[in-house]
């Protein structure tokens, strides 16, 4: 009964918000604001460093995790990068056919949990599809608007610290995604259930901390469901609708609502098919949307080739000798680190859900694939955006460093338009595609958390998917700032139970890495 009431409540709220229009939406927002503010203050509790410089504790936790795992695994993010590329290219696909006797008697090569022995090498998507599905949840508005905001606050030097944070995040992604595959469940018909909920519950039970694991898993599941409705859905739909209606010159509720309905239908068509269909779509959308964005950036950099060296000089000088930036070097460092953490979500645990569905029996193989995400998201895409803005802002036409840009998307669009006048149209397409692909991935993340909490029935499955599509319409047509702020904070709250689990379970990851590297050696000599 309680579950049914909860479901009805979730359904009624967005319907009445839409039916009554903006008035009720504003009342909901105003009523929810104290809760959102309190939760945000808790999750993003600021650690002060002096001179008015502060950084959320959760971001510090994420960065420390990345640094520690980078050291523990002897710079796996750098040393194993070529191996990661080869895995995605399919060079080691035959490794899944290596017999278990080669693994010195290991009855479950790759270290699968006991629940998955019956379907060795189970999975629903390829390495490349898992990578694009996870990337679609991170590559997005953070790379477009977020970079512009970071530069406006911290100047060119923030770019350097974003890259450093991205490199550290690669190690965190490796650890959490290896665990995601190792402790996944395989259900009826080979359907995969995985992510932090499972490796927290099952993995911590493996190390004698069963009660802690159950608590952390439940907390994570609640957070991922909340985050999927807000930051992974309503916020994305709202930003895409604003960009689209602005481009067509029709900023009214009717246009936004029409956009929301169309977007909801497209999302529904994809997510009803599950992770297989999501993987099939994202493997096409992600390379395309990243490709058109990067190509546009390359065109601008090519036109301004002589200024690239100066742009890098500004980045390095600004990283260590910032001028006109509040907080000096520490302020720039914190801005860069914070933006990178928001962009690539390394350590948050969301990507481990998508990677758990990969077809493999060697968990470390997918962990190595996953470390490519922060590299693509932060080191490549964010750096390209930053270089374009720095080069085109030589006369301060795009922004004033040290003064926060009120609209990051507008600043980025303005920077690109200095060379490509038609770029705002491309940006609109990119924003819509980024938002759409992000919603696809977060629908899967939220569904996994929902079914962990409420069971794996078809009723539970379709209830969540219907709710998710309703929230697409709500997010497009009204602005519920406090609600989305609250759910954004839930996304980063996911990092707390996740990282606690990672620190207990990283020895398991080391074992899996040794097994996989050994298996690759066997394949090379066979």
N, C-alpha and C positions, 0 to 999 in steps of 0.2 A: 504493500500500500504506500509506504513512504517513497519508494522509487517512482511509483506512478504519479504521486502528487508532485514530486520534484520535476518529473518530465513535463507534466501539465503546466507547472509554473514557468518553466523555461520556454514553453511554446507560447503561452499567453502573453508574456511580457513583450516580445518583439512584435507580435500581431497588434497589440493595443498601441504600442509606440507608433507603428505605421498608421494605424487607423485614426488615431487622434491627432496626428501631425506633430509639428514642432513643439507645441505647447507642452504636451505630456512628456516628450523627450527631454525638454529642458528641466521639467520637474523631477524626472527620474535622475537626471544628471546632478541636479542640485542636492537631492536627497542622498545620493551615493557619494558625493564629494568628500565628506568627512571620513568615510571608510577608506576611500581611495587614498586620501592624503596620509592617513595613519599607516596604511599598509605600505605605501611608497616610502614613507620615512623609515619604516622598519627594514624593508628590503634594501633600500639604498642608503642605509645609515652612513653618514659622512665621517670619514677619518680626516682630521685637520692636520695639515703639515706646516702651518704658519703662513703669514702674509696673505691670509684669506684664501689660500689654496686648500682644497679638500678633494677627496676621492671616495666614492661609495665602497664600503667594506666588501661587498660581493664582487666588485671588479678586482680588488686587491686579491681576493681569494682565487679568482679565475687566473690571474696573472702568475701568482705564486705556484699554482698547480701546473701551469704550462712550463714554468722555469724548472720546477722540481722534476717533472717527468722527462724534460729534455735532458737533464743531467743523469737521471737514473737509467734512461735508455740510451745513453751515450750518443746524443744528438741523432736520434732515429729520424728526425725531420729532415736532416741534411744527408746523412749517410745512406739512408734507404730510399731516397727520392727517386733514383733511377729504377729501383725495383718496383716502386709504386706505378710508375709510368708503364713498365712492362706488363704489370698485372692488368691494368686497364686496357692495354692493347691486346690482351688475350694470350700473351706469350707463354704463360704458365697454366693455361686452362686444363691441360692434360694432367696436371698434378692431382686433380681430384679423382683420377683413376688409379693412382698408386695404391697398391694393396697394403692392407694393414700390417702384414708381417714385416714389411720394410721398416715400419716404425717401431721395431724392437718389441713386438708383442703387444703394442698398444691396441686394444680392441676397438677403440674409437679414434682413428687417426684425425688429427685436428682438434682433439680434446672436446668433442661435443658432450654436452651434458647427457645424463642417462636417459632423459625424456626423449632425446632426438636420435638415439641409436637406431630406432626402427626405420628412420628415413635419413640415412647418411647422405651428406651433401645436399640436404633439403634446402629449398629456397624458391622464391617466386620471381626474382629479377636477376639480371646479370650484374657484374661489377660496375659496368659503365652506367646502367640504368639506376643502380643504387646511388652512385655518385651524383648523377644529375638530379635525382629525386631529392637528395639531401641539399645539393647546391641550390635548387629552386627555392628552398626555404630560407636561404641566407643571402644569396645574391639578389639585391633588390634596391629598395629606396635608401638603405643605408649606404650603398655605394654611390648613389646619385646625390641625394640631399644631405646625407650624414657627413660626407667628406667636405662638402662646402661649408657646413656648420663648423666642423673641426678646424678648417683653415681660417675661417673668420674669427674664431676664438683664439687659436694658437699660432696662426701664421703658417708659412711653409714648413717650419720645423716639425709641426705635428705629424707630417707625412712620415718622417723617419721613424718616429716612435710607433706609429700605426703598423709599419712594416715589421718592426721588432716584435711587437705584440702578436702579429699574424704568424710569424715564424714560431714563436713559443706555443701558440694555439694549435699548431700542427701536431705537436706531441700529445696534447690533451685529447684531440680528436682520435689519434691512433689508439690510445688507451681505452676510451669509452666505447669506440666502435668494435674493437676486438672483443670486449666483454659482451657487447650486444649480441654478437653472433654466438659466442660460447654458451651463453645461458638462455638462448631463445627457446620458446616452446613451438612444437609443431602440432597443429590441430588437424581436424578432419580435412581430408583432401589435400594435405600438405600445406595448408594455410599457416603462415608464420605469425607468431605473436612474440614481440621482442622489445627491447629498450631497457632503460634504467629500472623500470618497475620490476623486471624479471631478474636482472643481474643483481639488484639490491636485495631482493627477497631470496633468490636461490644462491647467489654468490656469497652473501654474508652468512647464510646458513652453512655453506661449505667451510667457512673459517670460524665456526662456532659462535656466531652472533645472529642467531635466527630472529630473536625478538626485535633487535635494532633494525634488521633488514626489512621485516614486515612493516614497521612504522615508517621507515624512510621510503619504502616502495609506495605505500598508500599516500604519503604526503606528495611525492613526485607526481603520482597519477592525478591527484586533484589539481595540482598546479598546471599540468600540461593540458588538461581539459579547459581550464579557465583561460589559459594563454592562447589556446587554439581559437576560441570564440572572439577574443579581443585583438591582440597584436597580430595573430595569424589569420585574422578574417576581417573584422569590422574596420580596423585601421587601414588595412590594405585596400579594401573596397572603397573606403571613404577617400583615400588619396588618389586612387585611380579615377574615381568618379569626378573629383574636383579637377584633375588634369584634363580629363576628356571634355567635360562641359565647358571648361574655360577655353579650350581650343576651338570648340564649335560656337562659342559665343552665346551660350544659353545656360547661364548659371541659375537655374530654377529647380524647385523640388521635383517637378514633373520629369525633367530631363534626367536628373540624378536617379530617380526611381526607375525610369525605363532602363537606364544603364544597369542598375542593380538587378533588375529582373532578368535581363539578358545574361549578365555575368553569373547569376545564381543558376540559371538553366545550364549554362556551359559547365559550371563546376559540378552540378549534379550528374550530368552525362558522364563525366570522367570518374568521379569518386565512387559512383555506384559499382563500377567495375573493379574497385579495390586497387591494391598496390601494383598489380600487373598492368592495369590500364594507366595508372598514374605514371609508372615507369616508362611505358610506351610513349606517353605524351611528353613528359619532361625530357626524355632523351632527344627529342626533336626541338622543343621550345628553348631549353636552356642554352645549347650551343648556338642557336639562331639569335636569341636575344643578347647574349653576351657578345656574339660575333658582330652584330650590327653596331653595338655600342663601342666595342673596342676598335672596329674599323673606322668609325667616325673620329675617335680619339687619335688614331694613327694618322689619319688625313691631316688633322690639325697640327699634330707634332711634326709631320713631314713638311707642311707649309712653313712652320716656325722652327725648322731644324736648327738654325744657328742659335736659337735661344734655349735649347734643351740643356746645354752645359751650364748656363746661368741659372736655370731653374733648379738643377741639382745642387748648385752652389748655395742657392737660397735655402734649400731644404737642409743641408748640412750646417750652414751658419745659423739658421733658425733653430735647429735642434739643440745646439750647445751655446749659442750666443744670441738669444732672441731679443729683439728690440721692439719696444712699444707693446709688449705683451704682459698682461697682469700675471704675476707669479713667477716670471722669469723662466729659467730652464725647467724647473719643477712643474710649473703650470703647463708648459708645452708638452712635457712628457706625459702628464696625467691626462690631458685632453686627447693626445694620440692614443694612449693605451685604452682609455675609456671608449673611444669611438671604434677601435678595432674589436673590442670585446662585444660591443653592441652589434657590430656588422657580421662577425663570423660565428658567434655563439659557441665557440670552443669551450668545452667544460660544462655547458648548460645541459647536455644530454639529449637534446632533441634529435640530432643527426643519428645517434645510435639506433633510434627507432627505425629509420629508413634503411640503414645499412644492415639491420638484423635480417631483412628479407632476402638477402643475397643468396645465390646458388653457390654454395661452397661448404666444405667440411673442415676448412682450415680458418678459424676465426682471425688469426693474425693477417691473413691475406686481405681481408676487408678493412682491418685496422690500417694497413699500409695504404690502401686506396683512399680511405677517409682523410688521411693527413694532407691530401692534395686540396681539400676544400678551402682551408684558410689561406693557402697559397694563391689559389685562383681568386677567391673572394677579396682578400685584403692586399696581398702583395702585388697582384696583377691589376685587378679592376679598380680598386681604390687608388692605387698609385697612378694609373692612367688618368683618372678623373682629376687627381691633385695636380698633375703636370699640366693638364689643359688649363685649369683655373689659374695656376701660378703664371704660366706664359702669357695668357690673355689678360691678366690683371696687372701688367707692368706699369700701367698709368693709373691704377686704382679704379678702373671703370667697372669692375665686377663687384668688388667688395673692399672694405677697409679692414686690414688686419688688426685684430684686437677689439673689434666691434662685432658682436654676434649678428650674423645674417638672419633676418626674420623668416626667410623662405629659402631653404637650401636648394630645392628643385629649381626655383626661379633663377638663383645665382648660377647654378650649373648650366641651365639652359642658355642664359645670357652669355656665359663663357664660350660655349660651343657655337652659338649663333654669330659670334664675331667673325668667324671664318666660314661657317656653314649656315647661311640665313634660313635654310629650310629645316635645320636641326630640331626646332621645337616640335615639329610633326613627328620626327623620328623618336624624340624623347617621349612624346605622348604614347606612341606605340610601345616603347620600351617599358614605361611605367605600367601600362595596362598588362603587358606580358609578365613583367616582374610580379605584379600584384596577383595575377591569375595563378602563376606557378607557385607562388608562396602559399596561396590559399589551398592549392592541391596538396602540397606537402604537409601543411599544418592540419588539414582535415584528417590525414592519416595519423599524424602524431596524436591528435586529440581522440580519435577513434580508438587507438590502442589503449590510451589511458582510461577512456570511458568503459571499454569492455573489460579492462582489468578490474574496475570498480563494480560494474553492474552485470558482468557475465558476458558470454560469447554467443548469445542467441541472435537469431535474425531480427527479432524485435528490437533488441538493444542496438544492433548494427544500424538498422534503418531509422530508429529514433534519433540517433546522433546525427546521421547524415541529413535528415530533414531539418533538424535544428540548425545545423551548420549553414545550410542553404538559406534559411530564413534570416540568419544573421548577416548574410551577404547583402540582402536587400536592405536591412536595417542600417548597416554600416554605410551603404551608398547614399541613402536618402536623408539620414539625420546625423548630427554630430553629438556623440555621447562621450565627451572628453574624459570625464571622471571614470566611466566604465572601462574605456580603453586604457587609461592610465593604470587602473587597478590590474587589468589583465596583463599589461606589459610588465608590471612588477612581478606578476605571477611567473612569467617566463624566466626572469632572472632569479626568482626564488627557487626554481628548479635546480639551480646550480648547487645549492647548499646540500640537499640530500645526495645529489649525484657525486659531488667531489668527496664527501665523507666516504662514500662507497668506493670510489676510485683509489683512495689512499689505502684502504684495507685490501683491495683486490689486485693491485698492480703486480704482485708476484705471479699471479695466474697469467697475466698478460705476458710476462717474461717467458714463462714456460711455453706459451703458444707461439711466440716469436721464434724461439729456438726450434720448435717442431717444424714450423713452416720453412724456415731457412734451410733446415736439414733436408726437408722434402724436396725443395728446389734443387739442392745439390744432388739428390738421388736422381731426379728427372734429367738433369744436365748430363749425367754420366750413363744413363740407361740407353 
